[in-house]
Amino acid sequence: MRILVALALPLLAACASPAPREEPASAAPPAGAATTEPAPGTSPMPSAGAGQVTLDFRPGTATNGGGEQNASAQGASGSIEITGTMDTPNPCYKVSGELAGQDSRELRVRVVGRADPERTCVQSIGAVPYAATVRGLAPGTYSLTVVHAYPDAGWDEATVVQSQVVVR
């Protein structure tokens, strides 16, 4: 009996220890994330003399509590800067970005949330901040759409930006 108690005690202690704390989201997502190539089934969008159009997507740290799902975009020199917050079914979601477009002046950025299979999570709404840069754009006006998508959660896609953006 004492052997059984000695073997079960570490298991019970592990179950009783608190879950690791999640760090609060920073105001700016971490830099240095890899460039996201165009979404499967789409071709790279050419731009006049600027090279291939790419998306640099930088997710932040997920937190508990949603309700502030949003995004905004601003034109810059040869690029469009996008910042946003994506609500998720729980704070254990990873987000990524995909770039697609119908032609060289229509851009669609799809932010995709998927459950992280390596984490067990409390069931509460989460929020993930992100920043993205569409690079390689020629000067001009672009029609930009940013959509939040949840392919495995049963949530509807949400269009969070639909506007004209001027690139210098």
VODRENGU-96475 format. One record per residue (C-alpha): residue number from 1; z, y, x; residue in three letters. Coordinates in Angstrom, 1 decimal. Example, Ala and Ser with C-alpha at 12.3 -4.5 7.8 and 13.67 -1.06 7.14 Angstrom:
! residues 2
    k       Z       Y       X    r
    1     7.8    -4.5    12.3  ALA
    2     7.1    -1.1    13.7  SER
***
This chain:
! residues 168
    k       Z       Y       X    r
    1     0.0     0.0     0.0  MET
    2     0.8     2.4     2.8  ARG
    3    -2.6     1.8     4.4  ILE
    4    -4.3     2.6     1.1  LEU
    5    -2.3     5.9     0.8  VAL
    6    -3.1     6.8     4.4  ALA
    7    -6.9     6.2     3.8  LEU
    8    -6.9     8.1     0.5  ALA
    9    -4.9    11.2     1.7  LEU
   10    -7.7    12.8     3.8  PRO
   11   -10.1    12.3     0.9  LEU
   12    -7.8    14.0    -1.5  LEU
   13    -7.2    16.9     0.9  ALA
   14   -10.9    17.5     1.3  ALA
   15   -11.3    17.6    -2.5  CYS
   16    -8.5    20.1    -2.9  ALA
   17    -9.6    22.5    -0.2  SER
   18   -11.3    25.7    -1.4  PRO
   19   -15.1    26.0    -1.4  ALA
   20   -16.5    28.2     1.4  PRO
   21   -16.7    31.9     0.5  ARG
   22   -20.1    33.5     0.0  GLU
   23   -20.6    36.7     1.9  GLU
   24   -21.5    39.7    -0.2  PRO
   25   -25.1    40.8    -0.3  ALA
   26   -26.0    43.5     2.2  SER
   27   -27.8    46.6     1.2  ALA
   28   -30.8    45.5     3.3  ALA
   29   -32.0    41.9     3.6  PRO
   30   -32.1    40.5     7.1  PRO
   31   -35.2    41.3     9.1  ALA
   32   -37.3    38.9    11.1  GLY
   33   -38.3    36.5     8.3  ALA
   34   -41.6    34.7     8.7  ALA
   35   -44.8    36.1     7.2  THR
   36   -45.8    34.4     4.0  THR
   37   -49.4    33.5     3.7  GLU
   38   -51.4    33.9     0.5  PRO
   39   -50.4    31.5    -2.3  ALA
   40   -52.1    28.1    -2.4  PRO
   41   -55.5    28.3    -4.2  GLY
   42   -56.1    32.0    -3.3  THR
   43   -58.0    33.3    -0.4  SER
   44   -56.9    36.0     2.0  PRO
   45   -57.8    39.4     0.8  MET
   46   -60.0    41.4     3.2  PRO
   47   -59.3    45.0     3.8  SER
   48   -61.6    47.6     5.4  ALA
   49   -60.9    47.5     9.1  GLY
   50   -57.2    46.6     8.8  ALA
   51   -57.4    42.8     9.1  GLY
   52   -56.0    40.1     6.8  GLN
   53   -53.6    41.2     4.0  VAL
   54   -50.3    39.4     4.4  THR
   55   -46.8    39.4     2.8  LEU
   56   -43.7    39.7     5.0  ASP
   57   -40.8    38.5     2.7  PHE
   58   -37.2    38.9     3.6  ARG
   59   -34.5    37.4     1.2  PRO
   60   -31.0    38.7     1.2  GLY
   61   -27.7    36.8     0.5  THR
   62   -27.1    35.5    -3.0  ALA
   63   -24.0    36.7    -4.9  THR
   64   -22.3    35.9    -8.2  ASN
   65   -23.2    38.1   -11.1  GLY
   66   -26.6    39.1   -12.3  GLY
   67   -28.0    41.6   -14.8  GLY
   68   -29.5    44.0   -12.3  GLU
   69   -32.9    42.3   -12.0  GLN
   70   -35.4    44.9   -10.8  ASN
   71   -37.9    45.9    -8.2  ALA
   72   -39.6    49.0    -6.9  SER
   73   -42.6    49.7    -4.7  ALA
   74   -43.7    52.5    -2.4  GLN
   75   -46.9    53.1    -0.5  GLY
   76   -46.8    53.6     3.2  ALA
   77   -49.3    53.7     6.1  SER
   78   -51.4    50.5     5.7  GLY
   79   -48.7    48.8     3.6  SER
   80   -46.6    48.6     0.5  ILE
   81   -42.8    48.3     0.7  GLU
   82   -41.1    46.4    -2.1  ILE
   83   -37.4    46.1    -2.7  THR
   84   -35.8    44.2    -5.5  GLY
   85   -33.0    42.0    -6.9  THR
   86   -33.8    38.7    -8.6  MET
   87   -31.4    37.1   -11.1  ASP
   88   -31.0    33.4   -10.7  THR
   89   -29.3    30.6   -12.8  PRO
   90   -26.6    30.4   -10.2  ASN
   91   -25.9    31.9    -6.7  PRO
   92   -27.2    28.8    -4.9  CYS
   93   -30.8    29.7    -5.2  TYR
   94   -33.3    30.4    -2.5  LYS
   95   -36.1    32.9    -3.1  VAL
   96   -39.5    33.1    -1.4  SER
   97   -42.6    35.3    -1.9  GLY
   98   -46.2    34.6    -2.5  GLU
   99   -49.2    36.9    -2.4  LEU
  100   -52.2    36.6    -4.6  ALA
  101   -54.9    39.0    -5.8  GLY
  102   -58.0    39.1    -8.0  GLN
  103   -59.8    41.5    -5.7  ASP
  104   -59.1    43.8    -2.8  SER
  105   -57.4    46.5    -5.0  ARG
  106   -55.3    44.3    -7.3  GLU
  107   -52.2    42.7    -5.7  LEU
  108   -49.8    40.3    -7.3  ARG
  109   -46.5    39.4    -5.6  VAL
  110   -44.7    36.4    -7.0  ARG
  111   -41.0    36.0    -6.1  VAL
  112   -40.1    32.4    -6.7  VAL
  113   -36.5    31.2    -7.2  GLY
  114   -35.6    27.5    -6.6  ARG
  115   -32.3    25.7    -6.5  ALA
  116   -31.1    24.9    -3.0  ASP
  117   -30.7    21.1    -3.1  PRO
  118   -28.3    21.2    -0.1  GLU
  119   -25.6    23.2    -2.0  ARG
  120   -23.3    22.4    -4.9  THR
  121   -22.7    25.6    -6.9  CYS
  122   -20.5    27.0    -9.7  VAL
  123   -22.4    27.7   -12.9  GLN
  124   -22.6    31.4   -13.0  SER
  125   -25.5    33.8   -12.9  ILE
  126   -26.5    34.8    -9.4  GLY
  127   -28.4    37.7    -7.9  ALA
  128   -30.6    37.6    -4.7  VAL
  129   -31.7    40.9    -3.1  PRO
  130   -35.0    40.9    -1.2  TYR
  131   -37.4    43.2     0.6  ALA
  132   -41.1    42.6     1.1  ALA
  133   -44.0    44.3     2.9  THR
  134   -47.6    43.8     2.0  VAL
  135   -49.4    44.6     5.3  ARG
  136   -53.0    45.1     6.4  GLY
  137   -54.1    47.4     3.5  LEU
  138   -56.8    50.0     3.8  ALA
  139   -55.9    53.5     2.5  PRO
  140   -56.4    53.8    -1.3  GLY
  141   -54.8    53.1    -4.7  THR
  142   -53.8    49.5    -5.5  TYR
  143   -52.7    48.0    -8.8  SER
  144   -49.5    46.1    -8.0  LEU
  145   -47.7    43.5   -10.1  THR
  146   -44.4    41.9    -9.0  VAL
  147   -43.2    38.9   -11.0  VAL
  148   -40.0    36.9   -10.7  HIS
  149   -40.7    33.2   -11.4  ALA
  150   -38.4    30.2   -12.0  TYR
  151   -40.5    27.0   -11.9  PRO
  152   -37.6    24.5   -12.2  ASP
  153   -35.1    26.5   -14.2  ALA
  154   -36.7    26.8   -17.6  GLY
  155   -36.5    30.6   -17.4  TRP
  156   -39.5    32.8   -18.4  ASP
  157   -41.3    34.7   -15.7  GLU
  158   -40.3    38.4   -15.6  ALA
  159   -42.7    41.2   -14.6  THR
  160   -40.5    43.7   -12.8  VAL
  161   -43.2    46.0   -11.4  VAL
  162   -46.6    46.9   -12.8  GLN
  163   -47.9    50.1   -11.3  SER
  164   -50.4    52.0    -9.2  GLN
  165   -49.4    52.4    -5.6  VAL
  166   -51.1    54.8    -3.1  VAL
  167   -51.4    53.5     0.5  VAL
  168   -52.0    56.0     3.3  ARG
***
